Structures are given as structure tokens and as C-alpha cells.
């Protein structure tokens, strides 16, 4: 395990990548054209109450572009904007293992056309993985850093039902076990803070559960309201109130305290196009949140893993 320095309050993904590859690595997000069983009717046609890919995925908002072109554009942007020399392709939008293995392979194999791609990250659901798909993904390990990104959101069954996730925590645990049997595939888990009905105690139970699993990476997101979603209906009806900036900041700091110290923190906020964002508008102030989180950790003399 690559070690962070003692001076850091939490284990940033950028630091992990710099240690791992020796230079700046940029993550290129793509929409490979996959669907989702929680929208196409296999599980549900309604989807999660907060979800619209157009809110966070650029290529889900613009006219369809070939996958190779998306990667080319992402690499060009990463070179110019961040001076990156290496890249990880992130299959982001929808459920990126929801297809037959031969179709998945055709999509994933496009990364082989680019010499500066060093990794692949695959966003999916815990209920859309089987042994054949895991074996395919594991075949990329000898040449690439491979991350599986599983959307969990919460460990609480009542919450998963309320937000219409369509899977259970038990399914998540099962897929984590199966993925770890491949040994070199890394696991990143997505969680959301501020879900309807969740108390602080419930949120920190999620943190403690993931800490006990020693998850490789985590993305922490604030629940935000996207236009046209069920969550917006709940908000308009007074059934949901989004977190205020300071409330979310306090939750993030304490959430970090409960995590395993070696879990790489890939995100502590979320992105949403202003065109689609209803509330909270502070979500648009990403740099402010990152800075305030650093300041809060320092002022409280605390750090990731303090209560692990």
C-alpha cells in the first residue's frame, strides 16, 4: 500500500496517483452508451429518485460522440488544463457492466489504442456483476490499474428502498467479496450524505461499515436535487430539505474520521451542471468546499481515520 505523508489530513486520490505513477494523472470520464436496469424496466423504470446522468456527465448532455473521440478529447483537455502525462479512462454514465461480455470487451478495448492510458475505472451497480464479467475486467490488470466503482450510497436497507436503488446491502457485500477474489482489482465505493430520513448516526454507521471492509477508495457526495427527478418533486412538496453548506462540511469531516486511514478519498463533493441543478447551489462552489474541509480538519486537529 502506498503511504501518504503524516502532514496530510486525508488521503487524496491525486496524491495516490502521483505516488503510484510518478506524475500527474488525469481521469477522463466517458459515456459509453450503456443503459441501466433501474431505468429500462428490468428492475424499475423510475430509476433512483435523485438521478439524471445529464446532471453530472458532460457526454450525456451533448450529441452522441464515438467513444474513441470522447477519450481523445478528454486526453487533450487533461494535457492542456492539468499538464497531465498519463490518464485513466472512467466509464461513468449509467451501468457500465450492463451488457454481454463481448460488448463490454469491445468498449473497454478502445483504451488499448492510447499509449498514455494507464488505468481503467468502471462505474456500476452491485447487482450487475457476475463471474464472467469480473474475469473479463481482471484481464486488464496486467497492463492497467483497474478500479471497480460500486454505487452503494448507504448501508441501510430502508434508505436504499426509499431512494429506489433497486439493490440491497447484502448484494453489495457479495460483490465486494467476489471482486476481492481477483486480488489486484481495486474497489471504490460511492456514498451519498444527506439522504432522506438518514440521521447522523446512520451516516456514520455507513462510514464504519466501509472502514471495517478496508475499502481501497471512496467517493463522498452530497445529495443534490436535479431538475425533473423524483427528488425535485419531494423538494417542491416540502418532503425533502437539502443540507446547508456547514451541515455538509461537518458531516464530511466526521465521516473521514471513521474511515480506514488507507482508503483513498477520490471525492468529497459532486459535480452538477448549473443548467440541471435545483439545490443546493453551494454545490457549484467546489473549490470553496475543498478549502473549507482542509481548514476544518486543521482547526479541529483531526484527520482521516482518527476514530478507526
N, C-alpha and C positions, 0 to 999 in steps of 0.2 A: 504494500500500500504506500503510495506517495504521501509524504508528510508535509503538512502546512507549517509555517513558522509560528512560533509562540506569540508573536505580536498580533496576529490576525484574530479577529473576534469570531469569524465564521469562515468555513472552508469554501471559498469562491470557486466556481467552475472555471473561470478564466485562469486562476492560479493552478488548478489541477492540470488544465490543458498545457499551460506553459511548462510545467514540470515534466509532463508526460512527453511532449513533442519538442520542447526546446525553443519554441517560437509562438507567435500569435496564431491562434486557430479560430476561424470564423465558422459559425453554424449556419448553413444555408437551408432555409425552410422551403418545402415544396408541397404542392398539391398534386398527387399522382392520379387523381381521378377515381379514388375508391369511394365506396358508399359506407353506410353504417347500418347494422342490423336493428338499431334502435330508431331508425327512420324509414327503412324500406319495408317494414311490416313483419320481418322475421321475429323481432321481439315486440316492437311497437312502431307506430308511425308518428308518434308525437315527439320523440327524442327527449333528451334531458331538458329540464324546464328553463335552463339558462343558455342553451347552446344555439349558436348560429355561426358556422365557420367563417362567414364573411367578416365577422367582428374582429377576428384575430389573424386570419390568413390572407395575405395580400393576393395570392394567386387564386383564392376563392372569390375575390371581388372583381377581378378583371376577366376579359375574354380568355377562353381556354388557350393555354400555351403548351407546346410539347414539353415533356418532362426534361429532355436534354437542354432545351433553351432556358427553362427555369434555372437549371443548375448553372449554366453558362452565365446568366445574368447575375445570379447570386454570388458566384465567384468573383466576377468583375466588380461588383459592388463591395464585396469584402476586401478586395485588394486596395481599391481606391479609398474607401471610407475608413477602414481599420488597419490598413497596411498588413493584412494577414497573408501568410505564406502557405498555410495549409487549411484544409476545410473538412467539415463533417456535414454530410447531407442528412437533413432531418425530414423524414416522411411524416408530415404534420397533420394535414387536414383529414378529418373523418377517421376511419378504422383501417389502418394500413397493413393488416394481415387478413382482411376480409375478402378473400378471393382464392381461387385454386392456386396451388403451389407453382404451377408453370407460369401463371400470370404474374404472381409475385416475383418470381425469379427474373422474368423479362423486365419488370420495372426496376428492381434492385440492381440488376446487372449494368444499368446505364452508368453507375458510378465508376465502372471499370474503364470508361472512356477518358477519365480525367486523372492525370498523374499526381496532382496535388491534393486529391481527396484521400484522407487518412482514416475516415470513420463513417459509420452509418448509424443513424438513430431512427427507430421505428416506433411511432406512436400508435397505440392500440388499446383494446379493452381486454380485461382478464378472461372474458368468455369467448374470445376469438383467437385462441391459440390451441394448437394440437401438436403432437409429437412430430408429424411430418413438416409442419411449418417451422417448428423450432430447429429441426435438423437442417432445413434449408438456411435459416438465419445463421446457424452455427457454422455453416460452411464458409462464411465471410470472415470468421475470426482470424485465420492465419494471416490475412493481408490487411485487415482493418480493425480499428477499435469499434466494437459493436455495443450499442445501447438499446435495450428494450425499454420503452417508456409506457408504463401502465397507468391509465386513468383510474384512480381509486376514489378520490375526493373525501371519503370519510370511512371509518371502520364501523360505523353504526348502521345497523340494518334499517332502522326506522327512517334515518336520513336518506339512505340510498333509495328506499321506496318512495319517499316524499318527492325527491328530485327526479324520479323516474329514470334512474341509472340503468335498470334492467339486468343488473348482476348483483351478486352477493359478496360479502367479505370473505366467505369461505371459498368461493371461486378464485378470488384474488390470492389467497394463501396457497391454494393448489397450484396456480400458475407460477407463483414465485418459487415454489419447491421444484417444479419441472424445469424452469429456466436455470436455476442454480445447478441442476444436474449437468448442465452444459459447461459449467465451471468458468469459462472465460467471457461469457456474455454478461455485461453489466446491466443493472436494473435501476431505472429512475422511476419514482412514483410521483404522480400528480395529486395534490391535495388542495382543497378549497377551504378558506376560512370565512366564516360569516354565513354559512348555510342556514336556511330556515329552521328554526327550532333548536339549533345547537347552542348549548351553553359553553362557557369557558372550559368547564370540567370535561365535557365531551370532546372539545377540540384538542385538549392536551392528552386525552386518552388516545387519540389518533397518533399524536406525536410519540407517545410512549410505546405504542404498539409497533410503529415503524422503527423506533430505536432498538427495540428488542430483536427485530429482524436484521439489524445492521445493514440497512438498505444502502446501496452504493451511491445513489443520488436522489435528490428530491426537488420538485418544483412546488413552491408555495404560491397560491394565487388568492387574491381577494375575490369574493363573489361580486360580480358586476352585472348590471342589467343591460341587456342588448335589445334593441328595438325588435318588436314582433315576436318575442318569446313569451312563453307562459309566465316566466318570472316578471316580465313587464306588466302583464295582466294583474298578477298578485300585488305588485307595487302600486298600480293605479287604484286598486281596490282597498289599499291600506293593510294588506295582509303580509307585506314584507317591507322591512326598513333596512337599507344598506348601511354598512359600517361607516362611521366617520373616520377621517384620516388618523386621528390619535388613537382611536379604538383599534384600528387595524395594526398600527405601529406597535402598540403594547402586546397584541396577540402574537405578532411575528417574533418579537424579542423573546417572549416567554416560550413560544413554540421551539425556537432554536435551542433554548436552554435544555430541553428534554431530549433532543436528538442525540444519536450516536456521534461522537466527535469527528469521525472519519467519513461521515456522509457528505458528499459533495453537494453544495447548495447551488443548483442550477438557476433558480429563480426565487425572488421573494415578492414579486408583483406580477402583473399581467399586462398585456397589450390589447388595446381595442381601438379601432378606427373611430375618430370623433363622429363620423357620419352615422355610426350604429350605436354609440354609447348613450344610454339614458342617464344612469347614475352608477357609482359616484364619480363626479367629474375630476376629483383629485387623482383618479387613475391615470390621467393624462400627464401628471407631473412625476414621471418615473424617476428622474434624477434626484428630485427632492426626497422621495421616499427612501432611495438608497442611501443618501447622505444622512437623513434623519435616523435611519436604522443604525448606521455606524455610530452616530453621536449618542444615541440612546444606549447602545451596548457599552460604550466607553464611559458615559456618565454614571451608569448603574454598576460599572465594574463587573460586567458579566460577559458570557461568551457561549458559543455553541457547545452543548454537552455538559454544562455546569451541573445539571441535575441527573445526568445519565447514570 
